Amino acid sequence: MRTLDDLDVSGKVVLVRVDFNVPQDQDGRVTDDARIRGALPTLAELREKGAAKLVLMAHLGRPKGERDPALSLKPIAARLGELLELDVPVAESLDPSALPDGEVVLLENVRYEAGETKDDPALAAQYAALADVYVNDAFGAAHRAHASTHGVATLLPSAAGRLLQREVETLNGILAAPQKPLVAIVGGAKVTDKIGVIDAFLDTADAILIGGAMCFPFFKAQGHAVGASLCEEDGVAVARRALDDAAAKGCRLLLPTDLVLGESFSADTTVTPLDGVDVPDGQMGLDVGPRTAEGYAAEIVAAGTVFWNGPMGAFELEPFAAGTKAVAEAVAACEGTTVVGGGDSAAALAQFGLESRVTHLSTGGGASLELIEGKTLPGVEVLS
């Protein structure tokens, strides 16, 4: 993969794809600028190396080619300007002659363009006409073959920015050369969404810790009652196969041994601890229990390398946050390499004030999972 070390930017206009798909409040103010801050090292290096101008591209939401004012990047440009301490105008047009003056310019939401998600060659050519070279630093969008992540990279000298480079090298390193023991923590709602990740770690991990609602297809495959718990029916056969594969490969695939139950998905529901995993009718499992949390934490703290993606329960509901909090605290306390694969895991770290205490916090949930699964990311492959 080509990086900034391979690209001459002195005196040139650099087109930079960034991932500024960030949350905003009802007034349009950015509520979490982590992804914007994540792009700053690349932007700073390009300016230090003498780039004449930076033209940034980003998407926000899914406007599907329509210019929805609620998905404008203007509030994001304002926040970026605060961080860079300079004015960042937003370009409303892809006409090179209409590009605003300024050291750093942000194009309006690329998904306003109907051809963006279709990797339209004509749109890619319009992007390419704006600059001399191209840098992709948007790891969170690198698993999509879009005009701004793939097509334009075929038309200009191109390379990965530092964030994209770090993401790819770190995630590939987990599987290629991890410090042992390697512990993978996999949670969330659906085992079918994460089976590719589980399969990848079955060949390399010393232990895989399963949490969240995705544990219930495993329990059902083992003959346990799941009550009213969220249990993905399509995941039962998948879970049974994963259990068989783990046994054949000698990988310890660990499931919860106790649970915290509720009668409904609500913070106000009656909370019942369960010493075991057979869920009574009318009850649903909404968190792992304290014995499971303690056991998982011990595995994590002793690890040489940890990968975490997915919560242990409904951590957004206070009565069911303890399991995810215990895992987050253990990941933060681990002295080995700790990598968190974005999404809800990143949100949990932020909720518990632990986001600064991990080795690497990925900016791309979907992209990180696909990379771990061994899939080709179009936005990365085109830079090779």
C-alpha positions in Angstrom: 0.0 0.0 0.0 1.4 3.4 -1.0 1.6 5.9 1.8 2.5 9.6 2.2 6.2 8.6 2.1 5.7 7.6 -1.6 3.8 10.8 -2.7 5.3 14.1 -3.7 2.9 16.9 -2.7 5.1 20.0 -2.7 3.4 22.8 -4.5 0.5 20.6 -5.5 -3.2 20.6 -4.9 -4.1 17.5 -2.8 -7.5 15.9 -2.9 -8.0 14.2 0.5 -10.9 11.8 1.2 -11.6 12.0 4.9 -14.3 10.4 7.1 -16.3 13.2 8.7 -19.5 11.2 9.1 -19.9 12.4 12.7 -22.9 12.8 15.0 -24.6 16.2 15.4 -27.3 17.5 17.7 -30.6 19.0 16.7 -29.0 22.3 16.1 -26.3 20.8 13.8 -23.5 21.1 16.3 -20.9 18.3 16.1 -21.3 16.2 19.3 -18.3 13.8 18.7 -15.4 15.1 16.7 -13.1 12.1 17.1 -13.1 11.3 13.4 -12.3 14.9 12.5 -9.4 14.9 15.0 -8.3 11.6 13.5 -7.6 13.3 10.1 -5.6 16.1 11.6 -2.1 14.4 11.5 -2.5 13.7 7.8 -3.6 17.2 7.0 -0.8 18.7 9.1 1.8 16.5 7.4 0.5 17.4 3.9 0.8 21.1 4.8 4.2 20.7 6.3 5.4 19.0 3.1 4.4 22.1 1.1 1.0 21.2 -0.4 -0.4 24.3 -2.2 -4.0 23.5 -1.2 -6.0 20.7 0.4 -9.4 19.9 -1.1 -11.2 17.6 1.3 -14.0 15.2 0.4 -16.4 13.6 2.9 -19.9 12.2 3.2 -22.6 12.5 5.9 -25.5 10.2 6.2 -27.4 8.8 3.3 -28.9 11.6 1.2 -29.0 9.4 -1.9 -28.2 12.1 -4.3 -30.6 14.6 -2.8 -29.3 17.9 -1.3 -30.8 17.4 2.2 -29.9 20.6 4.1 -29.8 18.5 7.3 -26.8 16.6 5.9 -24.7 19.5 4.8 -21.1 19.5 5.8 -21.1 23.2 6.8 -21.2 22.6 10.5 -18.4 20.1 10.2 -16.3 22.6 8.2 -16.9 25.0 11.0 -15.6 22.5 13.6 -12.6 21.6 11.4 -11.8 25.3 11.1 -11.8 25.6 14.9 -9.4 22.7 15.2 -7.1 24.0 12.4 -7.4 27.6 13.5 -8.3 28.8 10.0 -11.3 29.3 7.8 -12.5 26.2 6.0 -15.0 27.2 3.2 -17.4 24.6 1.7 -17.4 24.2 -2.0 -20.9 23.9 -3.4 -19.8 23.0 -6.9 -17.3 20.6 -8.5 -16.3 23.3 -11.0 -12.5 23.8 -10.6 -12.9 27.5 -11.5 -15.4 27.9 -8.7 -13.3 26.4 -6.0 -13.1 28.8 -3.0 -9.9 30.4 -2.0 -8.2 29.0 1.1 -5.5 26.6 2.3 -8.1 24.0 3.1 -11.5 23.6 1.4 -14.2 21.0 2.1 -16.4 19.8 -0.8 -20.1 19.6 0.1 -21.4 16.1 1.0 -20.2 13.8 -1.8 -23.3 11.7 -1.4 -25.3 14.7 -2.7 -23.8 13.4 -6.1 -26.0 10.7 -7.6 -23.0 8.8 -9.0 -21.0 8.7 -5.8 -22.1 5.3 -4.4 -22.1 3.9 -8.0 -18.4 4.6 -8.5 -19.4 6.6 -11.5 -16.3 7.2 -13.8 -17.6 10.6 -14.9 -18.0 11.8 -11.3 -14.6 10.4 -10.5 -13.1 12.4 -13.4 -14.8 15.6 -12.0 -13.1 14.9 -8.6 -9.8 14.3 -10.3 -10.0 17.6 -12.2 -9.8 19.4 -8.8 -6.3 18.3 -7.8 -2.9 17.0 -8.8 -2.7 14.1 -6.3 -5.1 12.0 -4.2 -4.9 10.8 -0.6 -7.4 8.5 1.1 -7.5 8.8 4.8 -11.1 7.6 5.3 -10.7 4.1 6.6 -14.4 4.1 7.7 -15.4 4.3 4.0 -12.6 2.2 2.5 -14.7 -0.9 2.3 -16.9 0.8 -0.3 -16.1 1.1 -4.0 -17.4 4.7 -4.4 -16.2 7.4 -6.7 -14.5 9.3 -3.9 -12.8 6.2 -2.4 -12.0 4.1 -5.5 -12.7 5.7 -8.9 -10.7 8.9 -8.4 -7.7 7.0 -7.0 -7.3 5.3 -10.4 -7.0 8.8 -12.1 -4.4 10.5 -9.9 -1.1 9.7 -8.2 -2.5 8.3 -4.9 -1.6 7.1 -1.5 -3.0 6.3 2.0 -3.0 8.9 4.7 -1.6 8.2 8.1 -4.9 7.2 9.7 -5.7 4.8 6.9 -2.2 3.4 7.0 -2.3 2.9 10.8 -5.7 1.2 10.7 -4.6 -1.3 8.0 -1.2 -2.1 9.6 -2.7 -2.4 13.1 -5.6 -4.7 12.2 -3.5 -6.9 9.8 -0.9 -7.2 12.6 -3.4 -8.7 15.0 -3.8 -11.8 12.9 -0.4 -11.9 11.3 1.9 -11.4 14.3 0.0 -11.0 17.6 1.6 -11.1 21.0 0.2 -14.2 22.7 -2.2 -14.9 24.2 -4.6 -13.4 21.7 -8.1 -12.8 23.0 -11.0 -11.8 20.8 -14.1 -10.3 22.4 -17.1 -10.5 20.1 -20.5 -9.2 21.0 -23.5 -7.5 19.6 -27.0 -8.6 18.4 -26.4 -11.0 15.5 -24.0 -13.9 15.2 -24.5 -13.9 11.4 -23.0 -10.3 11.3 -19.9 -11.4 13.2 -19.3 -15.0 12.0 -16.6 -13.9 9.6 -14.7 -12.4 12.5 -15.2 -15.4 14.7 -14.0 -17.7 11.8 -10.8 -15.5 11.4 -10.0 -15.8 15.1 -10.7 -19.5 15.4 -7.5 -20.0 13.5 -5.4 -17.6 15.5 -6.9 -16.7 18.9 -6.3 -18.5 22.2 -9.8 -17.5 23.4 -12.9 -16.0 21.9 -15.3 -14.4 24.4 -18.9 -14.2 23.2 -21.4 -11.7 24.6 -24.5 -9.7 23.8 -27.6 -11.1 22.2 -25.5 -13.1 19.8 -24.9 -15.6 22.7 -28.5 -16.9 22.5 -28.1 -18.7 19.2 -25.2 -20.5 20.8 -27.2 -21.4 23.8 -30.1 -22.6 21.6 -27.7 -24.7 19.6 -26.7 -26.3 22.9 -30.3 -27.0 23.9 -30.8 -24.2 26.5 -34.0 -22.2 26.8 -33.7 -18.6 25.7 -37.1 -17.3 26.8 -38.0 -14.0 25.2 -34.4 -13.1 24.5 -33.4 -11.7 21.1 -32.3 -14.9 19.4 -31.5 -14.8 15.7 -33.0 -18.0 14.3 -30.7 -17.9 11.2 -27.8 -17.8 13.7 -28.4 -21.1 15.4 -26.9 -23.3 12.7 -24.1 -20.8 12.3 -23.4 -20.9 16.1 -23.5 -24.7 16.1 -20.9 -24.8 13.3 -18.7 -22.3 15.1 -18.8 -24.4 18.3 -17.8 -27.5 16.3 -15.0 -25.7 14.6 -13.6 -24.2 17.8 -13.5 -27.7 19.3 -11.7 -29.1 16.2 -9.2 -26.3 16.2 -8.5 -26.2 19.9 -9.7 -22.6 20.3 -11.5 -21.8 23.5 -14.8 -20.3 22.5 -16.3 -19.0 25.8 -19.9 -18.3 26.5 -21.6 -16.6 29.4 -22.3 -18.7 32.5 -24.7 -16.3 34.1 -27.0 -13.5 32.9 -29.0 -10.5 34.0 -32.6 -10.7 32.9 -35.4 -8.2 32.3 -39.0 -8.5 31.3 -38.7 -5.8 28.6 -36.0 -3.8 26.8 -36.3 -0.9 29.2 -34.3 0.7 32.0 -37.4 0.6 34.2 -38.0 -3.2 33.8 -37.7 -5.6 36.7 -34.1 -6.8 36.9 -33.4 -10.4 37.8 -30.0 -12.1 38.1 -29.8 -15.6 36.7 -27.2 -18.1 38.0 -27.1 -20.1 34.7 -28.2 -19.5 31.2 -31.6 -21.1 30.8 -33.9 -18.1 30.5 -37.5 -18.6 31.7 -40.5 -17.8 29.5 -41.3 -14.1 29.5 -37.8 -13.0 30.5 -35.0 -11.8 28.2 -31.3 -11.8 28.8 -30.0 -8.2 28.6 -26.5 -8.5 30.0 -23.9 -11.1 31.0 -23.8 -11.8 34.8 -21.1 -10.8 37.3 -19.4 -14.3 37.2 -19.1 -14.1 33.5 -17.8 -10.5 33.6 -15.2 -11.5 36.2 -14.0 -14.5 34.1 -13.9 -12.5 30.9 -12.0 -9.7 32.6 -9.4 -12.2 33.9 -8.9 -13.5 30.3 -8.5 -10.0 28.9 -6.1 -8.6 31.5 -3.8 -11.5 31.0 -3.7 -11.2 27.2 -0.8 -10.1 25.1 -3.2 -8.9 22.3 -6.9 -8.0 22.6 -9.4 -7.3 19.8 -12.9 -6.1 20.9 -15.9 -5.6 18.8 -19.4 -5.5 20.3 -21.0 -4.9 23.7 -21.8 -7.6 26.3 -25.4 -6.4 26.7 -27.7 -3.5 26.5 -25.1 -1.1 27.9 -27.2 1.9 26.9 -29.6 0.9 29.7 -28.0 1.5 33.0 -29.2 -1.7 34.8 -27.6 -3.7 32.0 -24.3 -1.9 31.5 -22.2 -3.7 34.1 -21.0 -6.5 31.8 -19.8 -4.1 29.0 -18.3 -1.8 31.6 -16.3 -4.7 33.2 -15.0 -5.7 29.7 -14.1 -2.1 28.9 -12.2 -1.6 32.2 -10.3 -4.9 31.6 -9.4 -3.8 28.1 -8.2 -0.5 29.5 -6.2 -2.3 32.2 -4.5 -4.8 29.8 -0.8 -4.1 29.4 -0.8 -5.8 26.0 -1.8 -4.4 22.6 -5.5 -3.5 22.7 -7.5 -2.8 19.6 -11.2 -1.8 19.6 -13.1 -2.2 16.4 -15.2 0.9 16.4 -19.0 1.0 16.6 -20.8 0.2 19.9 -17.5 -0.8 21.5 -16.1 2.7 20.9 -19.3 4.2 22.2 -19.0 2.1 25.3 -15.4 3.2 25.9 -16.5 6.8 25.5 -19.5 6.3 27.9 -17.1 4.9 30.6 -14.4 7.5 29.9 -11.8 4.9 28.8 -11.3 5.8 25.1 -7.8 7.1 25.7 -6.7 3.9 27.4 -6.5 1.5 24.5 -3.7 1.0 22.0 -5.9 1.6 18.9 -9.5 2.7 18.6 -10.6 2.1 15.0 -12.6 4.8 13.2 -14.3 2.2 11.0 -16.6 -0.4 12.4 -17.6 -2.1 9.2 -14.3 -1.6 7.5 -12.4 -3.0 10.5 -14.6 -6.1 10.6 -14.2 -6.8 6.9 -10.4 -6.4 7.1 -10.2 -8.8 10.0 -12.4 -11.2 8.0 -9.8 -11.1 5.2 -12.0 -9.3 2.7 -10.5 -6.9 0.2 -11.3 -3.3 0.9 -11.7 -1.5 -2.5 -10.4 1.8 -1.1 -7.2 0.1 0.1 -6.6 -2.3 -2.8 -6.6 0.6 -5.3 -3.7 2.2 -3.4 -1.5 -0.9 -3.8 
